[in-house]
Amino acid sequence: MSAVKHQAKAIIDELPDAVVQSLLDFMQKLQEWEATREILEEEEFSAEIERGLRDVKAGRTVEWRKSYGN
């Protein structure tokens, strides 16, 4: 185990459970943000998003209720 992880675990052991739960929630959000960042860095995906935004701006949209027969 790295020194930084050992230090973090020692600090966590001293904190109240409510604080540790808040830290855990924050760490889970960081993981989600990292996954989002990785996806957005993919050129093809970013290009598709940009194309979609241009389509919306130009009015090239279809109401989803009509497109799925609802």
Backbone as ProteinMPNN parsed JSONL, in Angstrom:
{"seq_chain_A": "MSAVKHQAKAIIDELPDAVVQSLLDFMQKLQEWEATREILEEEEFSAEIERGLRDVKAGRTVEWRKSYGN", "coords_chain_A": {"N_chain_A": [[0.851, -1.17, 0.0], [0.489, 2.223, -0.809], [2.131, 5.115, 0.609], [0.524, 7.38, 0.724], [-2.086, 6.333, 0.596], [-2.109, 4.836, 2.921], [-1.873, 6.883, 4.82], [-4.285, 8.269, 4.295], [-6.172, 6.308, 5.004], [-5.641, 6.084, 7.73], [-6.464, 8.581, 8.641], [-9.184, 8.498, 7.949], [-10.062, 6.476, 9.662], [-10.211, 7.839, 12.037], [-12.31, 9.589, 11.809], [-15.772, 10.589, 12.276], [-18.579, 8.436, 11.447], [-20.561, 9.708, 9.88], [-19.168, 11.751, 8.589], [-17.355, 10.255, 7.129], [-19.142, 8.966, 5.438], [-20.005, 11.161, 3.919], [-17.59, 11.776, 2.663], [-17.257, 9.44, 1.168], [-19.474, 9.602, -0.559], [-18.685, 11.873, -2.005], [-16.316, 10.909, -3.202], [-17.386, 8.961, -4.864], [-18.795, 10.569, -6.653], [-16.624, 11.846, -7.842], [-15.518, 9.69, -9.233], [-17.558, 9.25, -11.104], [-17.462, 11.678, -12.513], [-14.925, 11.481, -13.606], [-15.246, 9.335, -15.343], [-17.079, 10.5, -17.084], [-15.511, 12.577, -18.1], [-13.567, 11.117, -19.474], [-15.114, 9.951, -21.485], [-16.007, 12.232, -22.859], [-13.636, 13.133, -23.894], [-13.149, 11.536, -26.026], [-12.743, 11.766, -29.404], [-14.582, 11.125, -31.52], [-17.032, 10.823, -30.188], [-17.354, 13.367, -29.064], [-17.56, 14.826, -31.428], [-19.998, 13.861, -32.406], [-21.731, 14.85, -30.457], [-21.428, 17.609, -30.883], [-22.439, 17.74, -33.503], [-25.079, 17.018, -33.042], [-25.906, 19.164, -31.417], [-25.732, 21.238, -33.285], [-27.704, 20.381, -35.063], [-30.003, 20.648, -33.447], [-29.991, 23.412, -33.015], [-30.44, 24.248, -35.633], [-32.959, 23.384, -36.0], [-33.441, 20.814, -36.806], [-34.962, 18.479, -35.709], [-36.872, 15.817, -34.176], [-39.913, 15.171, -32.668], [-39.884, 13.123, -29.883], [-42.049, 11.547, -29.111], [-43.473, 11.201, -31.458], [-41.6, 9.939, -33.048], [-41.3, 7.474, -31.912], [-43.737, 6.364, -32.034], [-45.58, 6.773, -29.985]], "CA_chain_A": [[0.0, 0.0, 0.0], [1.295, 3.442, -0.895], [2.145, 5.943, 1.815], [-0.618, 8.301, 0.715], [-3.275, 5.559, 0.937], [-1.977, 4.508, 4.341], [-2.18, 8.119, 5.547], [-5.715, 8.535, 4.137], [-6.912, 5.329, 5.802], [-5.457, 6.435, 9.139], [-7.323, 9.737, 8.906], [-10.572, 8.039, 7.868], [-10.357, 5.712, 10.873], [-10.434, 8.765, 13.14], [-13.47, 10.44, 11.53], [-17.103, 10.023, 12.556], [-19.177, 7.741, 10.302], [-21.286, 10.649, 9.021], [-18.174, 12.443, 7.767], [-16.839, 9.255, 6.191], [-20.189, 8.777, 4.419], [-19.919, 12.322, 3.022], [-16.387, 11.586, 1.85], [-17.543, 8.352, 0.24], [-20.356, 10.164, -1.585], [-17.859, 12.762, -2.828], [-15.405, 10.089, -3.989], [-18.174, 8.324, -5.911], [-19.037, 11.612, -7.659], [-15.364, 12.019, -8.575], [-15.414, 8.572, -10.173], [-18.504, 9.518, -12.192], [-16.933, 12.793, -13.3], [-13.766, 10.979, -14.35], [-15.782, 8.541, -16.455], [-17.655, 11.459, -18.027], [-14.393, 13.269, -18.747], [-12.958, 10.185, -20.424], [-16.018, 9.82, -22.631], [-16.02, 13.487, -23.611], [-12.352, 13.318, -24.551], [-13.126, 10.743, -27.25], [-13.02, 12.67, -30.524], [-15.789, 10.755, -32.266], [-18.18, 11.112, -29.343], [-17.471, 14.826, -29.002], [-18.026, 15.28, -32.735], [-21.419, 13.535, -32.473], [-22.432, 15.813, -29.599], [-21.422, 18.884, -31.599], [-23.362, 17.606, -34.63], [-26.422, 17.051, -32.466], [-26.206, 20.538, -31.003], [-25.979, 22.011, -34.507], [-29.016, 19.965, -35.56], [-31.021, 21.272, -32.605], [-29.981, 24.845, -33.319], [-30.988, 24.422, -36.978], [-34.34, 22.91, -36.022], [-33.519, 19.462, -37.366], [-35.296, 17.591, -34.597], [-38.115, 15.073, -34.286], [-40.494, 14.958, -31.342], [-39.656, 11.719, -29.565], [-43.32, 10.814, -29.074], [-43.83, 10.847, -32.827], [-40.598, 9.046, -33.631], [-41.425, 6.139, -31.324], [-45.11, 5.908, -32.205], [-46.387, 6.898, -28.762]], "C_chain_A": [[0.899, 1.236, 0.0], [1.17, 4.253, 0.396], [0.928, 6.86, 1.873], [-1.917, 7.567, 1.07], [-3.26, 5.186, 2.42], [-2.349, 5.721, 5.197], [-3.683, 8.428, 5.476], [-6.541, 7.582, 4.993], [-6.798, 5.632, 7.292], [-6.351, 7.616, 9.521], [-8.787, 9.312, 8.916], [-10.966, 7.282, 9.129], [-10.687, 6.61, 12.059], [-11.705, 9.598, 12.978], [-14.778, 9.769, 11.939], [-17.702, 9.414, 11.282], [-19.889, 8.696, 9.351], [-20.331, 11.389, 8.088], [-17.613, 11.482, 6.729], [-17.869, 8.996, 5.089], [-20.17, 9.934, 3.425], [-18.705, 12.217, 2.107], [-16.602, 10.507, 0.79], [-18.439, 8.843, -0.902], [-19.562, 11.041, -2.551], [-16.936, 11.955, -3.738], [-16.154, 9.378, -5.12], [-18.501, 9.321, -7.026], [-17.776, 11.851, -8.481], [-15.179, 10.911, -9.599], [-16.342, 8.789, -11.366], [-17.977, 10.615, -13.105], [-15.751, 12.335, -14.153], [-14.235, 10.174, -15.556], [-16.376, 9.46, -17.517], [-16.557, 12.174, -18.8], [-13.747, 12.38, -19.799], [-13.818, 10.036, -21.672], [-15.956, 11.073, -23.495], [-14.705, 13.747, -24.334], [-12.235, 12.487, -25.83], [-13.582, 11.631, -28.402], [-14.335, 12.367, -31.22], [-17.049, 11.102, -31.469], [-18.417, 12.616, -29.261], [-18.001, 15.386, -30.316], [-19.521, 15.006, -32.892], [-22.248, 14.496, -31.619], [-22.533, 17.156, -30.313], [-22.398, 18.852, -32.773], [-24.803, 17.681, -34.133], [-26.831, 18.446, -32.032], [-26.483, 21.436, -32.202], [-27.352, 21.671, -35.089], [-30.134, 20.62, -34.757], [-31.129, 22.758, -32.931], [-30.621, 25.136, -34.672], [-32.434, 23.928, -37.084], [-34.52, 21.53, -36.617], [-33.74, 18.459, -36.233], [-36.608, 16.887, -34.896], [-38.629, 14.88, -32.868], [-40.425, 13.47, -31.027], [-40.948, 10.919, -29.515], [-43.729, 10.357, -30.473], [-42.861, 9.827, -33.409], [-40.684, 7.629, -33.081], [-42.862, 5.637, -31.337], [-45.962, 5.976, -30.957], [-47.479, 7.914, -28.914]], "O_chain_A": [[1.912, 1.296, 0.696], [0.222, 4.088, 1.164], [0.368, 7.09, 2.945], [-2.762, 8.122, 1.772], [-4.296, 5.222, 3.084], [-3.064, 5.586, 6.19], [-4.285, 8.805, 6.482], [-7.503, 8.001, 5.637], [-7.763, 5.452, 8.034], [-6.926, 7.636, 10.609], [-9.547, 9.72, 9.795], [-12.087, 7.431, 9.615], [-11.372, 6.181, 12.988], [-12.132, 10.251, 13.931], [-14.884, 8.543, 11.947], [-17.367, 9.83, 10.173], [-19.826, 8.512, 8.136], [-20.657, 11.626, 6.924], [-17.417, 11.86, 5.574], [-17.499, 8.825, 3.927], [-20.303, 9.717, 2.22], [-18.783, 12.532, 0.92], [-16.172, 10.658, -0.354], [-18.192, 8.535, -2.068], [-19.745, 10.962, -3.766], [-16.788, 12.281, -4.916], [-15.612, 9.213, -6.213], [-18.486, 8.965, -8.205], [-17.857, 12.039, -9.695], [-14.729, 11.168, -10.716], [-15.956, 8.54, -12.508], [-18.039, 10.495, -14.328], [-15.606, 12.764, -15.298], [-13.694, 10.309, -16.654], [-16.197, 9.227, -18.713], [-16.662, 12.355, -20.013], [-13.418, 12.842, -20.891], [-13.299, 10.0, -22.788], [-15.864, 10.985, -24.719], [-14.674, 14.514, -25.296], [-11.326, 12.708, -26.631], [-14.682, 12.183, -28.371], [-15.121, 13.279, -31.479], [-18.018, 11.618, -32.027], [-19.552, 13.078, -29.376], [-18.803, 16.319, -30.315], [-20.241, 15.832, -33.454], [-23.339, 14.904, -32.017], [-23.601, 17.769, -30.344], [-23.106, 19.829, -33.014], [-25.643, 18.338, -34.747], [-27.968, 18.864, -32.251], [-27.362, 22.296, -32.148], [-28.075, 22.555, -35.55], [-31.111, 21.097, -35.335], [-32.226, 23.289, -33.101], [-31.277, 26.165, -34.838], [-33.057, 24.044, -38.14], [-35.645, 21.121, -36.903], [-32.844, 17.705, -35.855], [-37.364, 17.313, -35.769], [-37.882, 14.478, -31.975], [-40.865, 12.646, -31.828], [-40.948, 9.733, -29.843], [-44.264, 9.262, -30.647], [-43.261, 8.951, -34.176], [-40.197, 6.688, -33.707], [-43.174, 4.613, -30.729], [-46.983, 5.293, -30.879], [-48.247, 8.14, -27.979]]}, "name": "protein", "num_of_chains": 1, "seq": "MSAVKHQAKAIIDELPDAVVQSLLDFMQKLQEWEATREILEEEEFSAEIERGLRDVKAGRTVEWRKSYGN"}
